[in-house]
Amino acid sequence: MLHYIYSRSLIGVLVAMPLLLAVWGALSARVAERQWRPGNLVLLLVSAALILYATLFSRAEGSGGLILTPFAALAAARVQPELYREMLMNVFLFFPLGLTLSNALPRRWNYRRRIGVTVLAGCLLSAGIECAQYRFALGLAETDDVLCNTLGALLGAASLLVAHAIESHKERARHTNMTLTATETQFLHIAKVAVSGGEIPAENVDWSAVFALAGQQKLLPLVFEAARTTPAAAENTALFASVKQQVIAQVLSQTVRAAEFAALYQKLRAAGLHPVVVKGRLCSRLYPLEDHRISADDDLYIPDGEFPACHEALLENGLTTDTPENELATADEVSYTKKGSPLYIELHHRLFDSAEDAHDDLNRFFSDLQPTEIDGFLAMPPHEHLLYLILHAYKHFVGCGIGLRQFCDIGLWARAYHDAIDWQRLHAQCERVHAATFARAAFCIARDGLGIAFALPAPWDAAIDTEPLLHDTLCGGVYGSNDYTRLHSSTVTINAVKASRTGERSGVLRTVFPKRAYLERRYPFLQKRPYLLPAAWLVRMVHYAAEKRSGADNSAAGSIRLARERIALMRYYDILGGRREP
């Protein structure tokens, strides 16, 4: 076997390795994960067996020797050119092992980790072989053999870089449509002025489009406040008067809801309860005008043991819920409204959906909270609350999308509580759930896009292209609520995140025919009658068709196309694997 390998043409080997590498990389993008990994594992075992046979078991015991000097063979090859062939063949001997092992390792590992493990395994195997050859006098044991074998494993593992390059090329093509439009650029500049001050352009502003985009992003009061004293207000009196009425209504509702929430919260505390306020109510304090941060609800996080008492207290204060009594104990969150009042309370058992595989592991960061007091409210400590703001935005991003307001919240909180944040720990926490690159992009948007000044230590300070994320954000509205196409695409994107965590592949079929657990909330009858899952699929399809007939912006092809674009975006920001450079 060894004689056969060593007798091959040097040119043939030099051509064979990159050709095999390219074929392997192309196949990796087409073969299903369930077939790809086991196939590579089988070939790995075959490669390892052939290596052991060629280097140990096919050799008879004889004379041995030991050469520990590195690159001794390279020096000797100047006199004996045949040694070049021997070194190349030692490289080629471990090439298939590197190729198969790197592709057999879990896909949820990034490609750098898989290459590192492969190279280490190749080095250790080669060193073990050389030790055995010396111990049993099966040939000359050389340091150079280990170096050549390790290089072969490295070259084989480079198949991952080939696949990576192919994906990068595809993603660059997808990102050509992810550039900011003129209106989006204008809106971002005006939003920056609204949050951080500055001057609004005096001309060439499409105010109708800017106000429409501000309304979609729930930033209309902020943008209007910044624009109302500009010359444009006098030049567009009818438009500004109409927007002013909308702003007054929104701010008035926000003010009334804030006052009612504060009174209700004090009653809950007086009853001996410890609800923790999260997100909007705390973040609004940091805006130039508190009531200009518009939100639809107030969020409370309650310890499990206090939920029944808190539920009863809310009912006693005139609030009601649509959640059935038998589901209260298991629901992750319960919503409450009050007739004749703008109050809308979301009471959280858990901060993230425990039934959703893509997000359930996020709850681990908040399992042992020690609340602190901020402006009369119990709240998470500043570090944990910033982490929650990031992960909450991250959760919505992998679903339908997020709004610019979330980036503003993150930036204002980071600036206000900068010294209370353990920035290194925050990065490690985000890294654990593949959210670090997304978080870095969020910080960059807050600083550079919205002008919120705060320092970012390494590794947060690395440069990153945020334009694709900004474009997706402005297209989708707050939480991707602009259209049904985006709503339905979320099933595909969430499945892609799940698959990336398990090393599986997601597809359209999973979107069309989701698992029972995914549909149970929408169709509660599945909890007791799981055999009706096909009926739930049918009802879901009928509902989808009804949405399309009603004139909603919705199509199956459009949802799938958007999902693929957003999956590429998530891969670009490291959520689905290694970062793809633009």
Buried (B, 14 or more C-beta within 10 A) or exposed (E): EBEEBBEBEEEEBEEBBEEBBEEBBBBBEEBEBEEBBEBBBEBBEEBBEBBBEBBBEEBEEEEBEEBEEEEBBBEEBEEEEEBBBBBBBBBBBBBBBBBBBBBBBEBBBBBEEBBBBBBEBBBEBBBEBBEBBBEEBBBBBBBBBBBBBBBBBBBBBBBBBBBBEBBBEBBBEBBEEBEBEEBBBBBBBBBBBBBBEEEBEEEEBEBEBBBBBBBBBBBBBBBBBBBEEBEBBEEBEEBBEEBEEBBEEBBEBBEBBBEBBBEBBEEBBEBEBBBBBBBBBBBBEBBBEBBBBBBEBBBBBBBEEBBEBBBEBBEEBBBEBEBEEEEBEEBBBBBBBBEEBBBBBBBBBBBBBBEBBBBBEBBEBBEEBEBBEBEEBBBBBBBBBBBBBBBBBBBBBBBBBBBBBBBBBBBBBBBBBBEEBEBEEBBEBBBEBBBBBBBBBBBBBBBEBBBBEBEBEEEBEEEBBBBBBBBBBBBBBBBBBBBBBBBBBBBBBBBBBBBBBEBBBBEBEBBBBBEBEBBBBEBEEBEEEEEBBEEBBEBBEEEBEEBEEEEBEBBBEBBBEBBBBBBBBBBBBBBBBBBBEE
